[in-house]
Amino acid sequence: MHRGSLACAPTEVNVLTVRLDNAERQRLAPLVMSILDEWQLTDEAQIALLGLPERTKPRELSRFRQGSQPLPDEDDIVERSRHIVGIQEALHVVFAKNPNMPAFWVANRHNRQFGRAPMEIMLEEGLDGMQRVWGHLDCTRNW
């Protein structure tokens, strides 16, 4: 299936707020961090992509990785985490035979798709950019 078109790209973010309790956010934290690690992001980029305060220390990311600390109980952070997981799942569907492609795909510029790296879009545009990238990978997100 050809995925070079932006026909599926959303025009706005339709956010369905998901409320997670402390235990659910604690189980989600290592999953999200493993994806961000697989994408080979710096600590600073991980903090920015998750929408954590800039003053967040790398040791807090380590606690998320270990599952010893839940993600903050903030709608924006939970929503960003949901998008990160959704993008990764979509990448594994699109590139089912090449497990190295998700990290490559998010980091590299795609002329036919965005004209810049999907990670640049997500970091610069925040949740809107994440929605755009996920919508591109999984057109059913916009139905």
PASEBA-1860 file (N, C-alpha, C; in nm, 3 decimals):
! residues 143
1> MHRGSLAC> 0.084/-0.117/0.000/0.000/0.000/0.000/0.089/0.123/0.000 ~ 0.062/0.217/-0.086/0.139/0.340/-0.097/0.093/0.437/0.010 ~ 0.187/0.488/0.087/0.153/0.580/0.196/0.217/0.717/0.175 ~ 0.245/0.755/0.051/0.312/0.881/0.024/0.220/1.001/0.026 ~ 0.092/0.983/0.030/-0.004/1.093/0.024/-0.038/1.144/0.163 ~ -0.065/1.270/0.172/-0.111/1.327/0.297/-0.263/1.336/0.302 ~ -0.330/1.258/0.217/-0.475/1.261/0.211/-0.537/1.226/0.345 ~ -0.467/1.151/0.425/-0.519/1.110/0.555/-0.488/1.210/0.665
9> APTEVNVL> -0.408/1.310/0.636/-0.364/1.403/0.739/-0.482/1.477/0.801 ~ -0.486/1.483/0.934/-0.596/1.553/1.000/-0.579/1.704/0.988 ~ -0.688/1.774/1.000/-0.682/1.919/0.997/-0.678/1.976/1.139 ~ -0.716/1.898/1.237/-0.709/1.942/1.375/-0.699/1.820/1.464 ~ -0.657/1.842/1.587/-0.644/1.733/1.682/-0.780/1.708/1.747 ~ -0.825/1.585/1.738/-0.945/1.543/1.809/-0.898/1.459/1.927 ~ -0.893/1.519/2.043/-0.837/1.454/2.159/-0.949/1.390/2.241 ~ -0.934/1.263/2.265/-1.023/1.191/2.354/-0.945/1.172/2.483
17> TVRLDNAE> -0.982/1.247/2.586/-0.907/1.241/2.711/-0.932/1.107/2.778 ~ -0.822/1.042/2.810/-0.826/0.913/2.877/-0.775/0.934/3.018 ~ -0.854/0.900/3.117/-0.812/0.913/3.257/-0.749/0.783/3.301 ~ -0.625/0.790/3.345/-0.555/0.673/3.395/-0.526/0.692/3.543 ~ -0.542/0.585/3.619/-0.508/0.595/3.760/-0.356/0.582/3.777 ~ -0.310/0.598/3.899/-0.168/0.597/3.929/-0.100/0.467/3.882 ~ -0.162/0.354/3.909/-0.105/0.224/3.871/-0.096/0.210/3.719 ~ -0.197/0.257/3.647/-0.195/0.250/3.500/-0.086/0.340/3.443
25> RQRLAPLV> -0.069/0.459/3.500/0.037/0.549/3.453/0.175/0.494/3.487 ~ 0.183/0.418/3.596/0.310/0.356/3.633/0.345/0.241/3.538 ~ 0.245/0.167/3.492/0.268/0.060/3.393/0.296/0.117/3.254 ~ 0.237/0.231/3.224/0.257/0.295/3.095/0.398/0.355/3.081 ~ 0.451/0.405/3.190/0.580/0.477/3.186/0.692/0.395/3.121 ~ 0.720/0.271/3.164/0.832/0.198/3.101/0.805/0.164/2.954 ~ 0.680/0.144/2.917/0.647/0.117/2.777/0.681/0.239/2.690 ~ 0.637/0.355/2.734/0.663/0.477/2.659/0.813/0.504/2.653
33> MSILDEWQ> 0.882/0.487/2.764/1.026/0.513/2.766/1.102/0.415/2.677 ~ 1.057/0.292/2.670/1.125/0.196/2.581/1.109/0.236/2.435 ~ 0.994/0.292/2.400/0.973/0.340/2.264/1.065/0.459/2.236 ~ 1.069/0.554/2.328/1.154/0.671/2.309/1.302/0.632/2.302 ~ 1.341/0.532/2.381/1.478/0.482/2.373/1.503/0.414/2.239 ~ 1.406/0.337/2.191/1.421/0.272/2.060/1.434/0.377/1.949 ~ 1.366/0.489/1.965/1.375/0.597/1.867/1.506/0.674/1.881 ~ 1.587/0.640/1.981/1.720/0.697/2.003/1.716/0.848/2.027
41> LTDEAQIA> 1.621/0.889/2.108/1.609/1.031/2.141/1.697/1.066/2.261 ~ 1.748/1.189/2.260/1.821/1.238/2.376/1.723/1.257/2.492 ~ 1.778/1.272/2.612/1.692/1.299/2.728/1.611/1.426/2.707 ~ 1.674/1.527/2.650/1.606/1.655/2.628/1.489/1.638/2.530 ~ 1.511/1.560/2.425/1.405/1.537/2.327/1.292/1.454/2.388 ~ 1.327/1.357/2.473/1.225/1.277/2.541/1.139/1.365/2.631 ~ 1.204/1.452/2.704/1.133/1.544/2.793/1.039/1.634/2.712 ~ 1.089/1.687/2.602/1.007/1.775/2.517/0.891/1.700/2.454
49> LLGLPERT> 0.916/1.581/2.400/0.811/1.505/2.333/0.700/1.467/2.430 ~ 0.737/1.432/2.552/0.637/1.397/2.652/0.565/1.520/2.709 ~ 0.619/1.638/2.683/0.558/1.759/2.737/0.586/1.779/2.885 ~ 0.697/1.720/2.932/0.737/1.737/3.071/0.798/1.876/3.089 ~ 0.797/1.930/3.209/0.861/2.060/3.232/1.009/2.054/3.194 ~ 1.061/2.164/3.141/1.201/2.169/3.099/1.297/2.140/3.214 ~ 1.255/2.168/3.335/1.340/2.146/3.452/1.348/1.998/3.492 ~ 1.276/1.911/3.421/1.277/1.767/3.450/1.419/1.713/3.437
57> KPRELSRF> 1.463/1.641/3.536/1.598/1.584/3.538/1.599/1.446/3.471 ~ 1.710/1.412/3.406/1.721/1.279/3.344/1.695/1.163/3.441 ~ 1.725/1.182/3.570/1.700/1.073/3.666/1.551/1.041/3.677 ~ 1.466/1.142/3.652/1.322/1.115/3.651/1.286/1.023/3.535 ~ 1.351/1.044/3.421/1.328/0.955/3.307/1.370/0.813/3.342 ~ 1.478/0.799/3.417/1.524/0.666/3.461/1.419/0.600/3.549 ~ 1.356/0.678/3.633/1.250/0.622/3.720/1.129/0.576/3.637 ~ 1.097/0.653/3.531/0.989/0.611/3.442/1.029/0.481/3.373
65> RQGSQPLP> 1.153/0.472/3.326/1.203/0.352/3.257/1.190/0.228/3.346 ~ 1.225/0.245/3.470/1.224/0.134/3.565/1.083/0.101/3.614 ~ 0.991/0.190/3.589/0.854/0.170/3.637/0.838/0.201/3.784 ~ 0.937/0.269/3.843/0.930/0.302/3.985/0.856/0.434/4.010 ~ 0.828/0.507/3.904/0.754/0.633/3.916/0.653/0.641/3.803 ~ 0.528/0.674/3.834/0.428/0.688/3.726/0.449/0.816/3.648 ~ 0.399/0.818/3.527/0.397/0.943/3.451/0.308/1.041/3.527 ~ 0.335/1.171/3.515/0.252/1.270/3.585/0.105/1.259/3.544
73> DEDDIVER> 0.019/1.291/3.639/-0.125/1.285/3.617/-0.171/1.414/3.550 ~ -0.128/1.429/3.424/-0.166/1.547/3.345/-0.219/1.499/3.211 ~ -0.334/1.552/3.172/-0.399/1.508/3.048/-0.306/1.516/2.928 ~ -0.230/1.624/2.915/-0.142/1.642/2.799/-0.035/1.533/2.792 ~ 0.023/1.499/2.906/0.129/1.398/2.909/0.071/1.260/2.879 ~ -0.043/1.229/2.933/-0.109/1.101/2.905/-0.146/1.092/2.757 ~ -0.197/1.200/2.702/-0.235/1.202/2.561/-0.113/1.187/2.471 ~ -0.005/1.255/2.503/0.118/1.241/2.426/0.169/1.097/2.434
81> SRHIVGIQ> 0.161/1.038/2.551/0.204/0.899/2.569/0.120/0.805/2.484 ~ -0.009/0.829/2.481/-0.099/0.748/2.399/-0.061/0.760/2.252 ~ -0.026/0.879/2.209/0.015/0.900/2.069/0.148/0.830/2.039 ~ 0.241/0.836/2.132/0.370/0.769/2.113/0.348/0.619/2.093 ~ 0.267/0.559/2.178/0.238/0.416/2.167/0.166/0.387/2.035 ~ 0.069/0.470/1.999/-0.005/0.450/1.874/0.084/0.463/1.751 ~ 0.173/0.560/1.752/0.266/0.577/1.640/0.356/0.456/1.628 ~ 0.407/0.409/1.740/0.496/0.291/1.737/0.421/0.168/1.687
89> EALHVVFA> 0.299/0.148/1.733/0.221/0.033/1.685/0.197/0.043/1.535 ~ 0.163/0.162/1.487/0.141/0.181/1.344/0.269/0.156/1.265 ~ 0.382/0.201/1.316/0.510/0.177/1.248/0.540/0.029/1.238 ~ 0.507/-0.046/1.342/0.532/-0.190/1.338/0.438/-0.262/1.242 ~ 0.323/-0.205/1.216/0.233/-0.260/1.113/0.287/-0.227/0.974 ~ 0.324/-0.102/0.954/0.374/-0.058/0.823/0.505/-0.129/0.788 ~ 0.592/-0.143/0.886/0.724/-0.204/0.863/0.735/-0.337/0.936 ~ 0.638/-0.423/0.916/0.629/-0.549/0.989/0.751/-0.639/0.971
97> KNPNMPAF> 0.817/-0.629/0.859/0.930/-0.719/0.832/1.065/-0.657/0.864 ~ 1.066/-0.534/0.912/1.193/-0.469/0.944/1.181/-0.395/1.076 ~ 1.219/-0.458/1.187/1.204/-0.395/1.318/1.293/-0.273/1.340 ~ 1.390/-0.250/1.252/1.478/-0.132/1.265/1.419/-0.008/1.199 ~ 1.317/-0.025/1.117/1.262/0.087/1.042/1.190/0.193/1.126 ~ 1.119/0.158/1.233/1.052/0.264/1.308/1.146/0.376/1.352 ~ 1.260/0.342/1.410/1.354/0.444/1.456/1.409/0.523/1.338 ~ 1.438/0.454/1.229/1.489/0.521/1.109/1.382/0.615/1.053
105> WVANRHNR> 1.259/0.566/1.046/1.151/0.643/0.985/1.124/0.773/1.061 ~ 1.117/0.766/1.195/1.085/0.888/1.271/1.198/0.989/1.266 ~ 1.322/0.944/1.246/1.437/1.033/1.253/1.475/1.098/1.120 ~ 1.427/1.044/1.008/1.474/1.090/0.879/1.367/1.163/0.799 ~ 1.416/1.257/0.720/1.330/1.340/0.636/1.267/1.256/0.526 ~ 1.140/1.286/0.499/1.065/1.215/0.395/1.003/1.319/0.302 ~ 1.066/1.339/0.187/1.019/1.442/0.093/0.875/1.421/0.051 ~ 0.839/1.298/0.017/0.704/1.273/-0.033/0.600/1.280/0.078
113> QFGRAPME> 0.643/1.272/0.201/0.546/1.269/0.309/0.534/1.404/0.379 ~ 0.640/1.449/0.441/0.633/1.570/0.522/0.732/1.678/0.480 ~ 0.837/1.642/0.410/0.941/1.737/0.376/1.042/1.757/0.488 ~ 1.019/1.694/0.601/1.112/1.697/0.714/1.089/1.572/0.797 ~ 1.175/1.549/0.891/1.164/1.428/0.973/1.038/1.432/1.059 ~ 0.967/1.321/1.068/0.850/1.317/1.156/0.882/1.359/1.300 ~ 1.001/1.325/1.349/1.037/1.366/1.485/1.045/1.518/1.496 ~ 1.097/1.583/1.393/1.101/1.730/1.393/0.960/1.786/1.405
121> IMLEEGLD> 0.869/1.728/1.330/0.729/1.773/1.332/0.671/1.756/1.472 ~ 0.695/1.639/1.532/0.639/1.612/1.664/0.699/1.704/1.770 ~ 0.829/1.728/1.762/0.893/1.815/1.861/0.852/1.961/1.843 ~ 0.840/2.005/1.720/0.806/2.145/1.693/0.657/2.175/1.712 ~ 0.572/2.079/1.675/0.427/2.103/1.679/0.357/2.039/1.797 ~ 0.430/1.965/1.878/0.371/1.902/1.996/0.263/1.801/1.961 ~ 0.154/1.807/2.036/0.046/1.711/2.018/-0.016/1.718/1.879 ~ -0.025/1.838/1.823/-0.076/1.851/1.686/0.013/1.776/1.587
129> GMQRVWGH> 0.144/1.788/1.604/0.237/1.717/1.517/0.230/1.567/1.536 ~ 0.211/1.524/1.659/0.199/1.380/1.687/0.074/1.325/1.620 ~ -0.034/1.401/1.629/-0.159/1.360/1.564/-0.139/1.351/1.413 ~ -0.069/1.448/1.358/-0.044/1.449/1.214/0.037/1.326/1.171 ~ 0.140/1.294/1.245/0.224/1.178/1.212/0.144/1.049/1.228 ~ 0.072/1.034/1.338/-0.006/0.913/1.361/-0.114/0.899/1.255 ~ -0.180/1.009/1.222/-0.284/1.006/1.119/-0.229/0.967/0.983 ~ -0.107/1.007/0.955/-0.044/0.969/0.828/-0.018/0.819/0.823
137> LDCTRNW> 0.027/0.764/0.934/0.059/0.621/0.940/-0.066/0.534/0.944 ~ -0.168/0.582/1.008/-0.289/0.504/1.030/-0.411/0.589/0.992 ~ -0.452/0.579/0.867/-0.561/0.663/0.817/-0.692/0.640/0.892 ~ -0.709/0.525/0.957/-0.833/0.502/1.030/-0.846/0.595/1.149 ~ -0.736/0.658/1.192/-0.741/0.755/1.303/-0.828/0.874/1.268 ~ -0.843/0.904/1.140/-0.915/1.024/1.098/-1.055/0.997/1.047 ~ -1.102/0.876/1.060/-1.237/0.844/1.012/-1.341/0.880/1.115
END
